[in-house]
Every structure is written in structure tokens, then in C-alpha cells.
């Protein structure tokens, strides 16, 4: 799909990243790992081909200090990302 990307097309790869708990531990047992509470992180990688047929890559990461990785955070993150993409890459087709 990336090799066949036409001008004014975008590929968006969305990733619901694991929670971050910065600087707490370097090694954890299984109970500590799955009981982790930290920053919720949602990211996406954008690859676009502009009008000049050049590839443009961008990474967008959003985080929230709310420890719940719930539908509210997911929807809010997607809304913010697609709003940004519409302003930055207006007139493009989006392939998800």
C-alpha cells in the first residue's frame, strides 16, 4: 500500500500504546506489570504523499494523566488527531 501511495493520499497507523509509569522500576514481576497505573498514551503515524510526489511522515502522540484507558480517551484522542490532520492535510484522501 505504501509503494502505491498516490499524491494527496494519507496512510494513518493508529496505536493504543501501553501506559507509562516513568522512572518507577526497571524490572517488574507480572503482578506489578499488570497492576500498573500511569499515563495513558495514544499515538499515530502519518505517511502522506504531497502534490510534489514527496513522502511526508509525521508522528502524533497524545497523552492523558487519567489512568483509565477508556472509550472517552480513545474518542477524544481520535477526534483531536483527525481534526489536526484535516487542518494540516486538507484535501487529502485518508486510508485507515
Secondary structure, DSSP 8 states (H G I E B T S, - for coil): --TT--TTEEEEEEEEEEEE-TTS-S---HHHHHT---EEEEEEEEEEE-TTS-EEEEEEEEEES-S---HHHHHHHHHHHHHHHHHHSTT-EEE-
